[in-house]
Amino acid sequence: MVFLFINFKEDINTVAKAVKERGYDFPVLLDETGEVTKNYGVRGTPTVFLIDREGRALGSSVGDRNWDSEEGREILKLLLQ
């Protein structure tokens, strides 16, 4: 499983600070122009996309979610089968 953080129109210093404070250890894409966000139809943050190995979107979720909860882990497990 790969996680990718896409930041929307914030400067690199703001993003670097957030990544450090939150302890993220996955790649960060700086969407400086908003094109990636537009192409994926993002309407709110955070937006999470689950994408399979072939690059197809399995689903998406807008808003905060506790992916570390039992329910969150079960959803991810089902989608990854």
ZIKARA-V658142 format. One record per pair of residues at least 4 apart in sequence whose ideal C-beta (glycine too) atoms are under 8 Angstrom apart, sorted by sequence separation. I is the first residue (numbers start at 0). J is the second residue. D is the distance in Angstrom with one decimal. If there is no record, write none. Layout:
i=I j=J d=D
i=I j=J d=D
//
This chain:
i=9 j=13 d=4.5
i=10 j=14 d=7.1
i=11 j=15 d=6.0
i=12 j=16 d=6.4
i=13 j=17 d=6.5
i=14 j=18 d=6.2
i=15 j=19 d=6.3
i=16 j=20 d=6.2
i=17 j=21 d=6.0
i=23 j=27 d=7.1
i=30 j=34 d=6.7
i=33 j=37 d=5.7
i=34 j=38 d=6.2
i=35 j=39 d=6.5
i=37 j=41 d=7.7
i=42 j=46 d=7.5
i=50 j=54 d=6.1
i=51 j=55 d=5.0
i=60 j=64 d=5.7
i=67 j=71 d=6.1
i=68 j=72 d=6.9
i=69 j=73 d=6.4
i=70 j=74 d=6.6
i=71 j=75 d=6.6
i=72 j=76 d=6.1
i=73 j=77 d=6.4
i=74 j=78 d=6.4
i=75 j=79 d=6.1
i=76 j=80 d=7.0
i=9 j=14 d=5.4
i=18 j=23 d=4.6
i=30 j=35 d=4.3
i=36 j=41 d=4.5
i=41 j=46 d=4.7
i=50 j=55 d=6.7
i=65 j=70 d=7.8
i=66 j=71 d=4.0
i=67 j=72 d=7.2
i=17 j=23 d=8.0
i=30 j=36 d=5.3
i=50 j=56 d=5.5
i=51 j=57 d=5.6
i=65 j=71 d=5.5
i=66 j=72 d=7.4
i=28 j=35 d=6.7
i=39 j=46 d=7.6
i=49 j=56 d=7.1
i=50 j=57 d=6.7
i=64 j=71 d=6.2
i=6 j=14 d=4.8
i=48 j=56 d=5.6
i=49 j=57 d=4.4
i=18 j=27 d=6.0
i=39 j=48 d=6.7
i=49 j=58 d=5.1
i=66 j=75 d=6.7
i=48 j=58 d=7.7
i=49 j=59 d=7.2
i=48 j=59 d=4.9
i=47 j=59 d=6.4
i=14 j=27 d=6.2
i=46 j=59 d=6.2
i=47 j=60 d=4.7
i=4 j=18 d=7.3
i=46 j=60 d=7.2
i=47 j=61 d=8.0
i=14 j=29 d=6.3
i=46 j=61 d=5.1
i=45 j=61 d=7.7
i=44 j=61 d=8.0
i=45 j=62 d=7.2
i=47 j=64 d=6.9
i=11 j=29 d=6.3
i=43 j=61 d=4.5
i=45 j=63 d=6.7
i=4 j=23 d=6.0
i=42 j=61 d=6.6
i=43 j=62 d=6.6
i=47 j=66 d=7.8
i=9 j=29 d=7.7
i=58 j=78 d=6.9
i=4 j=25 d=6.2
i=6 j=27 d=6.2
i=57 j=78 d=5.3
i=3 j=25 d=6.4
i=4 j=26 d=7.0
i=5 j=27 d=7.7
i=6 j=28 d=7.0
i=8 j=30 d=6.7
i=2 j=25 d=4.2
i=3 j=26 d=5.3
i=4 j=27 d=4.5
i=5 j=28 d=4.7
i=6 j=29 d=5.5
i=7 j=30 d=5.3
i=8 j=31 d=6.5
i=1 j=25 d=7.3
i=2 j=26 d=8.0
i=3 j=27 d=7.7
i=4 j=28 d=7.1
i=6 j=30 d=6.2
i=8 j=32 d=7.8
i=3 j=28 d=6.3
i=5 j=30 d=5.4
i=8 j=33 d=5.5
i=7 j=33 d=6.4
i=49 j=75 d=7.6
i=8 j=36 d=7.9
i=7 j=36 d=5.0
i=49 j=78 d=5.4
i=5 j=35 d=5.8
i=5 j=36 d=7.0
i=7 j=41 d=7.2
i=7 j=44 d=6.9
i=0 j=75 d=7.7
i=0 j=79 d=6.9
//
